[in-house]
């Protein structure tokens, strides 16, 4: 079974003339098959996947392929350039795409999900850093953002976070508690800059990686999930975590760097009817 396609736009590098004009890379992570067998053969050196289906054979190449032995840390080494690009002032996006049960949400938010065990030395409510074997791209990116700004000699780092859920074309602000009533959200375009934004979406300032992780934990409890044959807690919605970074340097004449890092957990790529959904486990509205 395949884990998600992890696609990201790394603006830190300028492609050469013989490379694609758009700096988009596709990384595939393959998880172990439930029964131990697999029709996939993975070539991690050449970035290829061989699929055997009966007498037919298919071969596809990607920018990177990780086999079933890959750890969360291995995945992050491929995603890290997108984080560095954001710290350099370039908007970057990481998308996790794949079938239900492939591990998209675990790859992005591992260690922060309901039921994930925090580090043994502290509680989840205290904002502890999860065990690194579980820590997903979000936890690792947050650490790098706050550590990276310090390494770059930033005089001031301002980070704010928003978390949007898209479910059945309905927008929900996961950082706005439902008990207080949520403001209607709308996707708009800035007439001056052409930027796309969500009107009414909450942006919360965060001052440390631990504080940001606490915020993400709370938001993830609000997501729409469904129990299916393939996953007891399948994310049925698209989740978009955005981190707005603003950095000023010790040199007063230097421009302020502003960029957004978007971490997008897409809903399962198959139809719900095709996966024999068992029950609606939880839906917060």
Residue pairs with C-beta under 8 A, 6 or more apart in sequence:
1 30
1 31
1 32
1 33
1 34
1 38
1 99
1 101
1 102
2 28
2 29
2 30
2 31
2 40
2 98
2 99
2 102
3 28
3 29
3 30
3 31
3 66
3 98
3 102
3 103
3 104
3 107
4 29
4 96
4 97
4 98
4 102
4 103
4 104
4 107
5 26
5 27
5 28
5 95
5 96
5 97
5 98
6 26
6 27
6 28
6 29
6 75
6 78
6 79
6 94
6 95
6 96
6 97
6 107
6 137
7 24
7 25
7 26
7 27
7 94
7 95
7 97
8 24
8 25
8 27
8 79
8 81
8 82
8 92
8 93
8 94
8 95
9 22
9 23
9 24
9 25
9 82
9 85
9 91
9 92
9 93
10 23
10 25
10 81
10 82
10 84
10 85
10 92
11 23
11 85
11 88
11 90
11 91
11 92
12 81
12 82
12 84
12 85
12 88
12 90
13 23
13 81
14 23
15 21
15 23
25 63
25 64
25 78
26 62
26 63
26 64
27 62
27 63
27 64
27 65
27 66
27 75
27 78
27 79
28 49
28 62
28 64
28 65
28 66
29 65
29 66
29 70
29 75
29 103
29 107
30 40
30 42
30 49
30 65
30 66
30 67
30 68
31 68
31 102
31 103
32 38
32 68
39 51
39 52
39 53
40 49
40 50
40 51
40 52
41 49
41 50
41 51
41 52
42 48
42 49
42 50
42 65
42 67
42 68
43 49
43 50
43 65
44 65
44 66
44 67
46 61
47 61
47 62
47 63
47 64
47 65
48 59
48 60
48 61
48 62
48 65
49 59
49 60
49 61
49 62
49 65
50 57
50 58
50 59
51 57
51 58
51 59
51 60
64 78
66 74
66 75
66 78
71 133
72 107
72 110
72 132
72 133
72 134
72 135
72 136
72 137
72 140
73 132
73 140
75 107
75 137
76 137
76 140
76 141
79 94
79 137
79 140
79 141
80 140
80 144
82 92
82 93
82 94
82 261
83 92
83 141
83 144
83 145
83 148
83 261
84 144
84 148
85 92
85 259
86 92
86 145
86 243
86 245
86 259
86 260
86 261
87 144
87 145
87 148
87 149
87 152
87 245
87 247
87 257
87 259
88 257
88 259
89 247
89 257
89 258
89 259
90 259
91 259
91 260
91 261
91 262
92 259
92 260
92 261
92 262
93 261
93 262
93 263
93 264
94 108
94 137
94 261
94 262
94 263
94 264
95 264
95 266
96 104
96 105
96 107
96 108
96 264
96 265
96 266
97 104
97 266
97 269
98 104
98 268
98 269
99 230
99 268
99 269
99 270
100 228
100 230
100 231
100 234
100 268
100 269
100 270
100 275
101 228
101 230
101 231
101 234
101 268
102 268
104 235
104 265
104 266
105 113
105 235
105 239
105 265
106 113
106 136
107 136
107 137
108 136
108 137
108 138
108 263
108 265
109 136
109 137
109 138
109 216
109 220
109 265
110 116
110 130
110 134
110 135
110 136
110 139
111 118
111 129
111 130
111 131
111 134
111 135
111 136
111 139
112 130
112 136
112 138
112 139
112 213
112 216
112 217
112 220
113 220
113 233
114 220
114 221
114 233
115 233
116 130
116 134
117 130
117 131
117 134
118 124
118 128
118 129
118 130
118 131
119 128
119 129
119 130
119 131
120 131
121 128
122 128
124 217
125 214
127 210
127 211
127 213
127 214
128 210
129 135
129 139
129 143
129 209
129 210
129 213
130 139
137 263
138 213
138 216
138 241
138 263
139 209
139 213
141 243
141 261
141 263
142 209
142 212
142 213
142 243
143 209
145 157
145 159
145 209
145 243
145 245
145 261
146 157
146 159
146 208
146 209
149 157
149 245
149 247
150 157
152 247
152 249
153 249
153 250
154 247
154 248
154 249
155 248
155 249
155 250
156 246
156 247
156 248
157 245
157 246
157 247
158 205
158 245
158 246
158 247
159 205
159 206
159 207
159 212
159 243
159 244
159 245
159 246
160 203
160 204
160 205
160 206
160 243
160 244
161 175
161 203
161 204
161 206
161 212
161 215
161 216
161 241
161 242
161 243
161 244
162 173
162 175
162 198
162 201
162 202
162 203
162 204
162 241
162 242
162 244
163 173
163 174
163 175
163 215
163 216
163 219
163 239
163 240
163 241
163 242
164 171
164 172
164 173
164 174
164 185
164 198
164 201
164 239
164 240
164 242
165 171
165 172
165 173
165 174
165 222
165 223
165 224
165 237
165 238
165 239
165 240
166 172
166 237
166 238
166 240
167 224
167 236
167 237
167 238
167 267
171 185
171 186
171 187
171 198
172 182
172 185
172 222
172 237
172 284
172 285
173 182
173 183
173 185
173 200
173 201
173 202
174 219
174 220
174 222
174 223
174 239
175 202
175 204
175 215
175 218
175 219
176 182
176 183
176 202
178 222
178 284
178 285
183 200
184 200
185 198
185 199
185 200
185 201
186 198
186 199
186 200
187 196
187 197
187 198
187 199
188 196
188 197
188 198
188 199
189 195
189 196
189 197
190 196
190 197
203 244
204 215
206 212
206 215
212 243
216 241
219 241
220 239
222 284
223 235
223 237
223 239
223 284
224 235
224 236
224 237
224 282
224 283
224 284
225 233
225 234
225 235
225 236
225 281
225 282
226 234
226 236
226 272
226 277
226 279
226 280
226 281
227 233
227 234
227 277
227 278
227 279
227 280
227 281
228 234
228 275
228 276
228 277
228 278
229 275
229 276
229 277
229 278
230 275
232 281
233 281
234 268
235 265
235 267
235 268
236 267
236 268
236 272
237 267
238 264
238 265
238 266
238 267
239 264
239 265
240 262
240 263
240 264
240 265
241 262
241 263
241 264
241 265
242 260
242 261
242 262
242 263
243 260
243 261
243 262
243 263
244 258
244 259
244 260
245 257
245 258
245 259
245 260
245 261
246 256
246 257
246 258
247 256
247 257
247 258
248 254
248 256
248 257
268 275
